[in-house]
Amino acid sequence: EIYTLSLHDALPIYDCRYAAPTLAGMKPACMFSCPYTADPDDGVREFVPEVLLLGEFKQALDGLGARLSPYGVDIEVIAWRDTSALLYVCRRELAAQAVSTGAAASRLAALGYQIDDFEACMDFLRGRIKEFDNLDRQCDFWDFPHEIGHFLGYPAIDVAAYTRNRGWNFTADGHWRVYGCQHRARGEIGRAHV
């Protein structure tokens, strides 16, 4: 039944491809932005009718969360922006495991994350994203906390190398940039991103 769940019916996220790997249990988490408007008179809905008002958006998000929860899938806002919300869809147990083991855990601990407490990690990540969103100067893409890749289940070697190489010098490119073994990554890209 989860595979026939229409996210579009519950929340206008255009289609479920952003969350499909997580819904199917192939990936611990996905993240994407979803637009909303706080002003019913701003004219946005005239051009993009599926954009919800903020209250409608929150209600739809709660409803979707209730529908996904029995399947072990959570959806939450990890950052509110002026006209969009950054949504995190996850299988909490898998996401917690992704950040609390191996190289990901070491890297996150070095950045100040409390890796033995997933909720504390999520709070810390929300804070890092909020700091990025509140920068007084022109934001640089590299100011964003790219360690979020660990929370999405990307291979630790690729997350670290992506940040270190500022997106360059990759060995393969797909739904993420690969810096380690191409053969391993091509299998993971194909499996996790349908």
SVG drawing of the C-alpha trace seen along z (x, -y; Angstrom):
<svg xmlns="http://www.w3.org/2000/svg" viewBox="-5 -41 45 44">
<polyline fill="none" stroke="black" stroke-width="0.4" points="0.0,0.0 2.9,-2.4 4.0,-2.1 0.6,-3.4 0.5,-6.2 0.2,-9.4 2.3,-12.1 0.9,-14.6 -2.6,-14.0 -1.4,-14.9 1.2,-17.5 2.1,-19.3 5.6,-18.0 5.0,-17.5 5.7,-13.7 7.1,-11.2 10.4,-10.6 12.3,-12.6 11.1,-10.2 10.7,-7.0 14.1,-5.4 13.2,-6.0 9.6,-4.8 10.9,-1.7 13.4,-1.0 16.4,-1.4 17.8,-4.5 17.6,-5.8 16.5,-9.3 15.8,-11.9 15.6,-15.6 13.9,-18.2 12.3,-21.6 8.6,-22.1 7.1,-25.6 4.3,-27.2 3.0,-30.8 2.2,-32.7 0.3,-35.4 -2.9,-34.5 -2.7,-37.7 0.8,-37.3 -0.4,-35.9 1.8,-32.8 -1.2,-30.4 -2.5,-32.1 0.5,-30.8 1.3,-27.7 -2.1,-26.5 -0.7,-23.5 1.2,-25.8 -0.5,-25.7 -1.0,-28.4 1.2,-28.0 -1.7,-26.7 -2.8,-24.3 0.8,-23.2 1.3,-22.4 -2.0,-20.5 -1.1,-18.5 2.3,-17.7 0.8,-16.4 -1.6,-14.3 1.1,-12.9 3.2,-12.1 0.3,-10.2 -0.1,-8.2 3.6,-7.4 4.3,-6.6 2.7,-3.1 5.2,-2.1 8.2,-3.3 8.7,-6.5 8.8,-9.9 8.6,-13.3 9.7,-16.5 10.7,-20.1 14.4,-20.6 14.4,-24.2 11.7,-26.8 12.5,-29.4 10.4,-32.4 8.6,-30.5 9.6,-26.9 10.3,-24.2 13.3,-21.8 11.7,-18.4 13.5,-15.3 11.8,-12.0 13.5,-9.1 13.4,-5.7 14.6,-6.8 16.3,-3.5 18.3,-3.4 19.1,-7.1 20.4,-6.8 22.6,-3.9 24.0,-5.8 25.2,-8.6 26.3,-6.6 28.7,-4.1 32.0,-4.1 33.6,-7.1 30.4,-9.1 30.2,-8.9 33.8,-10.0 33.4,-12.9 30.1,-14.1 31.6,-13.8 34.5,-15.9 32.0,-18.5 30.3,-18.5 27.4,-16.1 26.4,-13.9 26.4,-10.7 24.9,-8.4 21.6,-10.4 20.0,-10.7 17.5,-13.4 20.3,-15.5 22.1,-15.0 19.0,-16.2 18.7,-19.3 22.3,-20.1 21.9,-19.7 18.8,-22.0 20.9,-24.5 23.7,-24.3 21.2,-24.8 19.7,-27.8 23.1,-29.4 23.6,-29.0 20.2,-30.5 20.9,-33.4 24.3,-34.4 24.4,-38.2 26.6,-38.1 26.1,-36.6 26.0,-32.9 28.5,-30.6 27.3,-27.1 30.2,-25.7 28.9,-27.4 26.0,-24.9 26.5,-21.9 27.3,-19.3 27.7,-16.7 23.9,-16.3 25.0,-13.7 25.7,-11.4 22.0,-11.8 20.9,-10.9 22.9,-7.7 25.5,-8.6 28.9,-6.8 31.1,-8.6 34.0,-8.7 32.0,-10.5 30.5,-13.0 34.0,-13.9 35.6,-14.1 32.8,-16.2 33.3,-18.8 37.1,-18.6 37.2,-18.8 34.4,-21.4 32.5,-19.2 35.5,-18.6 37.8,-15.7 35.0,-13.1 35.4,-9.7 31.7,-9.2 28.6,-11.4 25.0,-10.4 22.6,-11.4 25.6,-12.2 29.3,-12.7 31.4,-9.6 35.0,-9.9 35.7,-6.3 35.1,-3.0 33.1,-3.7 31.9,-0.1 30.5,-0.1 28.9,-3.5 27.3,-2.7 25.5,0.2 24.4,-2.0 23.3,-4.8 21.2,-2.4 19.7,-0.8 18.9,-3.9 17.8,-6.2 15.1,-4.8"/>
</svg>
